[in-house]
Amino acid sequence: ANKAWAEKMGITYPLLSDVRRQMTKAYGVLYDDPKLAQDPATITRYLRAQRAWFVIDKNGVIRFAQTNEPRDLLPNDEILKVLSQLK
């Protein structure tokens, strides 16, 4: 999905997919509180990541970070604006 989106948007930056949940945990965007699994209203969030966007420059500095609820989207133009400012 990341590759197709990057090609569609003309992005040549590396993108990360975190299927093992290592980065989401390290960046603090993983819903990993076991109490979530005990409540039918919140069980679907357990071990899911918030929708998160991090733009990290070549020096490893986070230049942009935003988290949203899993169903909320960040507009592509906002991400592209941040990326264009790194050039």
PyMOL commands that place a pseudoatom at each C-alpha (Angstrom):
pseudoatom trace, name=CA, resn=ALA, resi=1, chain=A, elem=C, hetatm=0, pos=[0.000, 0.000, 0.000]
pseudoatom trace, name=CA, resn=ASN, resi=2, chain=A, elem=C, hetatm=0, pos=[2.840, 2.415, 0.830]
pseudoatom trace, name=CA, resn=LYS, resi=3, chain=A, elem=C, hetatm=0, pos=[4.583, 1.722, -2.475]
pseudoatom trace, name=CA, resn=ALA, resi=4, chain=A, elem=C, hetatm=0, pos=[1.422, 2.283, -4.530]
pseudoatom trace, name=CA, resn=TRP, resi=5, chain=A, elem=C, hetatm=0, pos=[0.603, 5.491, -2.628]
pseudoatom trace, name=CA, resn=ALA, resi=6, chain=A, elem=C, hetatm=0, pos=[4.164, 6.799, -3.014]
pseudoatom trace, name=CA, resn=GLU, resi=7, chain=A, elem=C, hetatm=0, pos=[4.138, 6.093, -6.753]
pseudoatom trace, name=CA, resn=LYS, resi=8, chain=A, elem=C, hetatm=0, pos=[0.755, 7.794, -7.150]
pseudoatom trace, name=CA, resn=MET, resi=9, chain=A, elem=C, hetatm=0, pos=[1.946, 10.869, -5.240]
pseudoatom trace, name=CA, resn=GLY, resi=10, chain=A, elem=C, hetatm=0, pos=[5.413, 10.951, -6.823]
pseudoatom trace, name=CA, resn=ILE, resi=11, chain=A, elem=C, hetatm=0, pos=[7.169, 10.429, -3.485]
pseudoatom trace, name=CA, resn=THR, resi=12, chain=A, elem=C, hetatm=0, pos=[10.674, 9.011, -3.595]
pseudoatom trace, name=CA, resn=TYR, resi=13, chain=A, elem=C, hetatm=0, pos=[11.302, 9.071, 0.160]
pseudoatom trace, name=CA, resn=PRO, resi=14, chain=A, elem=C, hetatm=0, pos=[11.426, 5.736, 1.989]
pseudoatom trace, name=CA, resn=LEU, resi=15, chain=A, elem=C, hetatm=0, pos=[8.182, 4.853, 3.767]
pseudoatom trace, name=CA, resn=LEU, resi=16, chain=A, elem=C, hetatm=0, pos=[7.813, 2.516, 6.733]
pseudoatom trace, name=CA, resn=SER, resi=17, chain=A, elem=C, hetatm=0, pos=[5.242, -0.187, 7.321]
pseudoatom trace, name=CA, resn=ASP, resi=18, chain=A, elem=C, hetatm=0, pos=[5.276, -1.573, 10.853]
pseudoatom trace, name=CA, resn=VAL, resi=19, chain=A, elem=C, hetatm=0, pos=[3.612, -4.981, 10.779]
pseudoatom trace, name=CA, resn=ARG, resi=20, chain=A, elem=C, hetatm=0, pos=[5.502, -6.128, 13.904]
pseudoatom trace, name=CA, resn=ARG, resi=21, chain=A, elem=C, hetatm=0, pos=[4.400, -3.052, 15.854]
pseudoatom trace, name=CA, resn=GLN, resi=22, chain=A, elem=C, hetatm=0, pos=[7.962, -2.235, 16.916]
pseudoatom trace, name=CA, resn=MET, resi=23, chain=A, elem=C, hetatm=0, pos=[8.004, 1.360, 15.720]
pseudoatom trace, name=CA, resn=THR, resi=24, chain=A, elem=C, hetatm=0, pos=[4.461, 2.150, 16.804]
pseudoatom trace, name=CA, resn=LYS, resi=25, chain=A, elem=C, hetatm=0, pos=[5.380, 1.026, 20.294]
pseudoatom trace, name=CA, resn=ALA, resi=26, chain=A, elem=C, hetatm=0, pos=[8.676, 2.971, 20.261]
pseudoatom trace, name=CA, resn=TYR, resi=27, chain=A, elem=C, hetatm=0, pos=[6.940, 6.147, 19.034]
pseudoatom trace, name=CA, resn=GLY, resi=28, chain=A, elem=C, hetatm=0, pos=[4.131, 5.801, 21.567]
pseudoatom trace, name=CA, resn=VAL, resi=29, chain=A, elem=C, hetatm=0, pos=[1.265, 5.421, 19.113]
pseudoatom trace, name=CA, resn=LEU, resi=30, chain=A, elem=C, hetatm=0, pos=[0.206, 1.837, 19.840]
pseudoatom trace, name=CA, resn=TYR, resi=31, chain=A, elem=C, hetatm=0, pos=[-2.972, 1.147, 21.784]
pseudoatom trace, name=CA, resn=ASP, resi=32, chain=A, elem=C, hetatm=0, pos=[-1.469, -1.594, 23.967]
pseudoatom trace, name=CA, resn=ASP, resi=33, chain=A, elem=C, hetatm=0, pos=[-3.286, -1.173, 27.275]
pseudoatom trace, name=CA, resn=PRO, resi=34, chain=A, elem=C, hetatm=0, pos=[-4.725, -4.647, 28.120]
pseudoatom trace, name=CA, resn=LYS, resi=35, chain=A, elem=C, hetatm=0, pos=[-7.792, -2.950, 29.625]
pseudoatom trace, name=CA, resn=LEU, resi=36, chain=A, elem=C, hetatm=0, pos=[-8.870, -2.124, 26.068]
pseudoatom trace, name=CA, resn=ALA, resi=37, chain=A, elem=C, hetatm=0, pos=[-9.288, -5.852, 25.388]
pseudoatom trace, name=CA, resn=GLN, resi=38, chain=A, elem=C, hetatm=0, pos=[-11.643, -6.270, 28.334]
pseudoatom trace, name=CA, resn=ASP, resi=39, chain=A, elem=C, hetatm=0, pos=[-14.251, -3.795, 27.122]
pseudoatom trace, name=CA, resn=PRO, resi=40, chain=A, elem=C, hetatm=0, pos=[-16.368, -4.659, 24.060]
pseudoatom trace, name=CA, resn=ALA, resi=41, chain=A, elem=C, hetatm=0, pos=[-16.512, -0.968, 23.161]
pseudoatom trace, name=CA, resn=THR, resi=42, chain=A, elem=C, hetatm=0, pos=[-12.706, -0.651, 22.949]
pseudoatom trace, name=CA, resn=ILE, resi=43, chain=A, elem=C, hetatm=0, pos=[-11.470, -4.133, 22.072]
pseudoatom trace, name=CA, resn=THR, resi=44, chain=A, elem=C, hetatm=0, pos=[-11.078, -3.195, 18.402]
pseudoatom trace, name=CA, resn=ARG, resi=45, chain=A, elem=C, hetatm=0, pos=[-8.422, -0.628, 19.366]
pseudoatom trace, name=CA, resn=TYR, resi=46, chain=A, elem=C, hetatm=0, pos=[-6.281, -3.063, 21.327]
pseudoatom trace, name=CA, resn=LEU, resi=47, chain=A, elem=C, hetatm=0, pos=[-2.903, -3.643, 19.645]
pseudoatom trace, name=CA, resn=ARG, resi=48, chain=A, elem=C, hetatm=0, pos=[-3.780, -1.231, 16.866]
pseudoatom trace, name=CA, resn=ALA, resi=49, chain=A, elem=C, hetatm=0, pos=[-1.842, 1.873, 16.048]
pseudoatom trace, name=CA, resn=GLN, resi=50, chain=A, elem=C, hetatm=0, pos=[-3.160, 5.358, 15.919]
pseudoatom trace, name=CA, resn=ARG, resi=51, chain=A, elem=C, hetatm=0, pos=[-2.925, 6.689, 12.389]
pseudoatom trace, name=CA, resn=ALA, resi=52, chain=A, elem=C, hetatm=0, pos=[0.445, 8.373, 12.654]
pseudoatom trace, name=CA, resn=TRP, resi=53, chain=A, elem=C, hetatm=0, pos=[2.631, 10.336, 10.298]
pseudoatom trace, name=CA, resn=PHE, resi=54, chain=A, elem=C, hetatm=0, pos=[6.267, 11.071, 11.018]
pseudoatom trace, name=CA, resn=VAL, resi=55, chain=A, elem=C, hetatm=0, pos=[8.562, 12.867, 8.629]
pseudoatom trace, name=CA, resn=ILE, resi=56, chain=A, elem=C, hetatm=0, pos=[12.166, 12.245, 9.611]
pseudoatom trace, name=CA, resn=ASP, resi=57, chain=A, elem=C, hetatm=0, pos=[15.024, 14.071, 7.917]
pseudoatom trace, name=CA, resn=LYS, resi=58, chain=A, elem=C, hetatm=0, pos=[18.345, 12.569, 6.809]
pseudoatom trace, name=CA, resn=ASN, resi=59, chain=A, elem=C, hetatm=0, pos=[19.841, 13.327, 10.224]
pseudoatom trace, name=CA, resn=GLY, resi=60, chain=A, elem=C, hetatm=0, pos=[17.135, 11.358, 12.024]
pseudoatom trace, name=CA, resn=VAL, resi=61, chain=A, elem=C, hetatm=0, pos=[15.346, 14.466, 13.310]
pseudoatom trace, name=CA, resn=ILE, resi=62, chain=A, elem=C, hetatm=0, pos=[11.543, 14.295, 13.397]
pseudoatom trace, name=CA, resn=ARG, resi=63, chain=A, elem=C, hetatm=0, pos=[10.379, 17.298, 11.356]
pseudoatom trace, name=CA, resn=PHE, resi=64, chain=A, elem=C, hetatm=0, pos=[6.677, 16.545, 11.439]
pseudoatom trace, name=CA, resn=ALA, resi=65, chain=A, elem=C, hetatm=0, pos=[4.517, 14.315, 13.595]
pseudoatom trace, name=CA, resn=GLN, resi=66, chain=A, elem=C, hetatm=0, pos=[0.789, 13.951, 13.757]
pseudoatom trace, name=CA, resn=THR, resi=67, chain=A, elem=C, hetatm=0, pos=[-1.485, 11.286, 15.129]
pseudoatom trace, name=CA, resn=ASN, resi=68, chain=A, elem=C, hetatm=0, pos=[-5.116, 10.729, 14.308]
pseudoatom trace, name=CA, resn=GLU, resi=69, chain=A, elem=C, hetatm=0, pos=[-7.752, 8.186, 15.155]
pseudoatom trace, name=CA, resn=PRO, resi=70, chain=A, elem=C, hetatm=0, pos=[-7.433, 5.083, 12.938]
pseudoatom trace, name=CA, resn=ARG, resi=71, chain=A, elem=C, hetatm=0, pos=[-10.301, 6.115, 10.644]
pseudoatom trace, name=CA, resn=ASP, resi=72, chain=A, elem=C, hetatm=0, pos=[-9.245, 9.770, 10.316]
pseudoatom trace, name=CA, resn=LEU, resi=73, chain=A, elem=C, hetatm=0, pos=[-7.051, 10.716, 7.392]
pseudoatom trace, name=CA, resn=LEU, resi=74, chain=A, elem=C, hetatm=0, pos=[-4.440, 13.433, 7.100]
pseudoatom trace, name=CA, resn=PRO, resi=75, chain=A, elem=C, hetatm=0, pos=[-4.817, 15.315, 3.815]
pseudoatom trace, name=CA, resn=ASN, resi=76, chain=A, elem=C, hetatm=0, pos=[-2.133, 14.378, 1.278]
pseudoatom trace, name=CA, resn=ASP, resi=77, chain=A, elem=C, hetatm=0, pos=[-1.444, 18.046, 0.532]
pseudoatom trace, name=CA, resn=GLU, resi=78, chain=A, elem=C, hetatm=0, pos=[-0.404, 18.627, 4.146]
pseudoatom trace, name=CA, resn=ILE, resi=79, chain=A, elem=C, hetatm=0, pos=[2.104, 15.764, 4.022]
pseudoatom trace, name=CA, resn=LEU, resi=80, chain=A, elem=C, hetatm=0, pos=[3.434, 16.901, 0.650]
pseudoatom trace, name=CA, resn=LYS, resi=81, chain=A, elem=C, hetatm=0, pos=[3.878, 20.441, 1.978]
pseudoatom trace, name=CA, resn=VAL, resi=82, chain=A, elem=C, hetatm=0, pos=[6.020, 19.187, 4.859]
pseudoatom trace, name=CA, resn=LEU, resi=83, chain=A, elem=C, hetatm=0, pos=[8.080, 17.002, 2.527]
pseudoatom trace, name=CA, resn=SER, resi=84, chain=A, elem=C, hetatm=0, pos=[8.653, 19.856, 0.077]
pseudoatom trace, name=CA, resn=GLN, resi=85, chain=A, elem=C, hetatm=0, pos=[10.020, 22.008, 2.897]
pseudoatom trace, name=CA, resn=LEU, resi=86, chain=A, elem=C, hetatm=0, pos=[12.786, 19.467, 3.555]
pseudoatom trace, name=CA, resn=LYS, resi=87, chain=A, elem=C, hetatm=0, pos=[14.405, 19.921, 0.144]
for i in range(1, 87): cmd.bond("trace and resi %d" % i, "trace and resi %d" % (i + 1))
show_as sticks, trace
zoom trace
